[in-house]
Amino acid sequence: MTKSRASWAAATGMLLWAVTLGASAADTAAGTITLVTGHASAAAPSGEIRDLVKGGSVYSGETVITTSGSYVNIAFTDGGRVLLRPESRFQIERYQYAGAQGASTAQAAQPARQESAFFRLLKGGFRAVSGLIGHTRRDDYAVQTPVATIGIRGTDYEVRYCNGDCSDITPIPKDGLYAGVQSGGIALTNAGGQTTTTVGQYVFVSGSNNAGTPLALRPLALGKNPLPDPKTCN
């Protein structure tokens, strides 16, 4: 083999190795479906849509979609859990957790800087329990909603966004974001400022997030929970 052919073969081999490595990283599951009731699906960034089944996987970049009467529980690789309520759209915007790839317990307890869990609630609501990323790298965990960004402090919390689609609640609530905390605490931020809430409190953020819009902190008794379902993450 000539020197030029050997160089070409080496370069081709490196390229194939890089492509394979990239495909492997892209195929790493962000989490596993532990519960599906009714019908639910996942939409990839490419537009491909597939049905979700118990034991199946979800991936970074996908949007999980639930239909009327359907619930989906996702167990993420860092130990976090998200239970989506019916008629929700929840995007796993960017998720990376190296601990799922064989790190030791000590390493998993101190995630690398690149580890992150960024989500986006487009419609509906969920209950979530944060995993290692949310407990140890709080700046690397957030949930974007149409009216505010949610940050956490190692938490069990629930959220619902109403946009003319909360008629199952009596009386029908105003449009906006409702959030409550079961343990820990959350912080909500938008152009109007920031507010925090802890166990037993609920927050309402109006449907507008224009500059100057105040974030209304509404402490409510547990019996007046404006959020819909008493279900928990499994």
C-alpha positions as CSV (number, residue, x, y, z in Angstrom):
1,M,0.0,0.0,0.0
2,T,1.4,3.4,-0.9
3,K,1.8,6.1,1.6
4,S,-1.1,8.2,0.2
5,R,-3.4,5.2,0.3
6,A,-2.3,4.4,3.8
7,S,-3.1,8.0,4.9
8,W,-6.4,7.8,3.1
9,A,-7.3,4.6,4.8
10,A,-6.3,5.9,8.2
11,A,-8.3,9.1,7.7
12,T,-11.4,7.1,6.6
13,G,-11.0,4.9,9.7
14,M,-10.9,7.9,12.0
15,L,-14.0,9.3,10.3
16,L,-16.0,6.1,10.6
17,W,-14.9,5.9,14.3
18,A,-16.1,9.5,14.9
19,V,-19.4,8.9,13.2
20,T,-20.0,5.7,15.2
21,L,-19.1,7.5,18.5
22,G,-21.4,10.3,17.7
23,A,-24.3,8.0,16.8
24,S,-23.7,6.1,20.0
25,A,-23.8,9.3,22.1
26,A,-27.0,10.4,20.3
27,D,-28.6,7.1,21.0
28,T,-28.0,7.2,24.8
29,A,-31.4,7.2,26.4
30,A,-32.3,10.2,28.7
31,G,-34.9,8.1,30.5
32,T,-37.2,5.1,30.6
33,I,-41.0,5.0,30.5
34,T,-42.3,3.3,33.7
35,L,-46.0,4.0,33.2
36,V,-48.2,4.6,30.2
37,T,-52.0,4.8,30.5
38,G,-54.0,5.6,27.3
39,H,-52.0,6.7,24.3
40,A,-48.7,8.7,24.3
41,S,-46.0,9.4,21.8
42,A,-42.6,11.0,21.3
43,A,-41.8,13.5,18.5
44,A,-38.1,13.7,17.4
45,P,-36.5,16.9,16.2
46,S,-36.6,15.4,12.7
47,G,-40.4,15.2,12.9
48,E,-40.6,11.5,13.3
49,I,-43.3,10.4,15.8
50,R,-43.4,7.1,17.6
51,D,-45.7,5.5,20.2
52,L,-44.5,5.2,23.7
53,V,-44.7,1.9,25.7
54,K,-43.8,0.9,29.2
55,G,-40.1,0.0,29.2
56,G,-39.3,2.1,26.2
57,S,-36.8,5.0,26.1
58,V,-37.0,8.7,25.6
59,Y,-34.1,10.8,24.2
60,S,-32.7,14.3,24.5
61,G,-34.4,16.6,22.0
62,E,-37.7,14.7,21.9
63,T,-41.1,16.1,22.8
64,V,-43.4,13.7,24.8
65,I,-47.1,14.1,24.0
66,T,-50.0,12.8,26.0
67,T,-53.6,12.6,24.8
68,S,-56.9,12.9,26.7
69,G,-57.0,10.5,29.7
70,S,-53.3,9.4,29.3
71,Y,-50.5,9.6,31.8
72,V,-46.8,9.0,31.2
73,N,-44.1,8.5,33.9
74,I,-40.5,9.0,32.9
75,A,-37.6,7.8,35.1
76,F,-34.5,9.8,34.0
77,T,-31.0,8.3,34.2
78,D,-30.0,10.7,37.1
79,G,-32.8,9.4,39.3
80,G,-35.3,12.2,38.5
81,R,-38.9,11.4,37.6
82,V,-41.6,13.3,35.7
83,L,-45.2,12.3,35.6
84,L,-47.0,14.0,32.7
85,R,-50.8,14.6,33.0
86,P,-53.2,14.2,30.1
87,E,-53.0,16.6,27.1
88,S,-49.5,17.7,27.7
89,R,-46.5,18.5,25.5
90,F,-43.2,18.2,27.3
91,Q,-39.8,18.7,25.5
92,I,-36.6,17.1,26.8
93,E,-34.8,20.1,25.4
94,R,-31.2,19.2,26.5
95,Y,-30.3,16.3,28.7
96,Q,-26.9,14.8,29.5
97,Y,-25.9,12.7,32.4
98,A,-22.5,10.9,32.3
99,G,-23.3,8.9,35.5
100,A,-25.5,6.7,33.3
101,Q,-22.4,5.6,31.4
102,G,-20.7,3.7,34.2
103,A,-19.5,6.3,36.6
104,S,-18.9,5.3,40.1
105,T,-21.2,6.3,42.9
106,A,-18.8,9.0,44.1
107,Q,-18.5,10.4,40.6
108,A,-22.3,10.3,40.1
109,A,-22.7,12.3,43.3
110,Q,-20.5,15.1,41.7
111,P,-21.7,15.4,38.1
112,A,-19.3,16.9,35.5
113,R,-20.0,20.5,34.4
114,Q,-21.5,19.5,31.1
115,E,-24.2,17.5,32.7
116,S,-27.6,19.2,32.4
117,A,-31.3,18.7,32.4
118,F,-33.2,21.5,30.5
119,F,-36.9,20.9,29.8
120,R,-39.7,22.9,28.2
121,L,-43.4,22.6,29.1
122,L,-45.4,23.6,26.0
123,K,-48.8,22.5,27.1
124,G,-50.5,20.8,30.1
125,G,-48.7,19.9,33.2
126,F,-46.6,17.5,35.3
127,R,-45.4,16.4,38.7
128,A,-41.6,16.0,39.0
129,V,-39.0,14.8,41.5
130,S,-35.5,16.1,40.7
131,G,-32.6,13.7,40.4
132,L,-28.8,14.2,40.9
133,I,-28.5,16.9,38.4
134,G,-31.1,19.0,40.1
135,H,-29.6,18.4,43.5
136,T,-26.0,19.0,42.8
137,R,-26.0,21.3,39.7
138,R,-29.0,23.6,40.3
139,D,-27.9,26.0,37.6
140,D,-27.9,23.1,35.1
141,Y,-31.6,22.3,35.7
142,A,-34.5,24.4,34.5
143,V,-38.0,24.1,33.0
144,Q,-39.1,26.8,30.5
145,T,-42.8,27.5,30.3
146,P,-44.7,30.0,28.1
147,V,-44.7,32.5,31.0
148,A,-41.8,31.8,33.3
149,T,-38.7,29.7,33.9
150,I,-38.7,27.3,36.8
151,G,-35.5,26.6,38.8
152,I,-35.3,24.1,41.7
153,R,-33.6,23.5,45.0
154,G,-33.8,19.7,45.2
155,T,-37.5,19.2,45.0
156,D,-40.8,17.5,44.5
157,Y,-43.1,19.9,42.7
158,E,-46.1,20.1,40.3
159,V,-46.9,22.5,37.5
160,R,-49.9,23.2,35.2
161,Y,-50.2,25.7,32.5
162,C,-53.7,26.8,31.6
163,N,-54.4,28.4,28.2
164,G,-58.1,28.0,27.7
165,D,-57.8,24.2,28.4
166,C,-58.4,23.8,32.2
167,S,-62.2,23.3,32.1
168,D,-61.8,20.1,34.1
169,I,-61.1,22.3,37.2
170,T,-64.1,23.9,39.1
171,P,-64.3,26.8,39.2
172,I,-62.3,27.2,35.9
173,P,-59.1,29.0,36.8
174,K,-57.6,32.0,35.1
175,D,-55.1,31.3,32.3
176,G,-51.5,31.2,33.4
177,L,-49.1,29.0,35.2
178,Y,-49.9,27.3,38.5
179,A,-47.0,25.6,40.5
180,G,-46.9,23.9,43.9
181,V,-44.3,22.3,46.1
182,Q,-44.4,19.0,48.0
183,S,-40.8,19.2,49.3
184,G,-37.9,21.5,48.7
185,G,-38.5,24.7,46.9
186,I,-38.8,26.3,43.4
187,A,-38.0,29.7,41.9
188,L,-39.9,31.2,39.0
189,T,-38.4,33.9,36.9
190,N,-39.6,36.1,34.0
191,A,-39.3,39.6,32.7
192,G,-41.3,40.9,35.7
193,G,-38.9,39.5,38.3
194,Q,-38.5,36.4,40.5
195,T,-40.4,34.7,43.2
196,T,-39.8,31.6,45.3
197,T,-42.1,29.1,47.0
198,T,-41.7,26.2,49.4
199,V,-43.8,23.4,50.8
200,G,-47.5,24.1,51.1
201,Q,-47.4,27.2,48.9
202,Y,-48.7,27.6,45.4
203,V,-47.7,30.2,42.8
204,F,-49.7,31.7,40.0
205,V,-48.1,33.5,37.1
206,S,-50.4,35.3,34.7
207,G,-50.5,34.5,31.0
208,S,-48.5,37.6,30.2
209,N,-44.7,37.8,30.7
210,N,-44.2,41.3,29.5
211,A,-41.7,43.5,31.3
212,G,-43.1,44.8,34.5
213,T,-45.7,42.0,35.0
214,P,-45.5,41.0,38.7
215,L,-45.2,37.4,39.7
216,A,-48.0,36.8,42.2
217,L,-47.1,34.5,45.1
218,R,-50.3,32.9,46.4
219,P,-49.9,30.8,49.6
220,L,-52.9,28.5,49.6
221,A,-54.1,25.8,52.0
222,L,-53.5,22.3,50.7
223,G,-57.3,21.8,50.5
224,K,-57.4,24.6,47.9
225,N,-54.8,23.2,45.6
226,P,-55.5,24.6,42.2
227,L,-53.6,21.8,40.5
228,P,-55.5,18.9,39.2
229,D,-54.3,15.4,40.0
230,P,-53.2,13.8,43.3
231,K,-51.1,11.3,41.4
232,T,-47.4,10.8,42.4
233,C,-44.3,9.9,40.4
234,N,-43.5,6.2,40.6
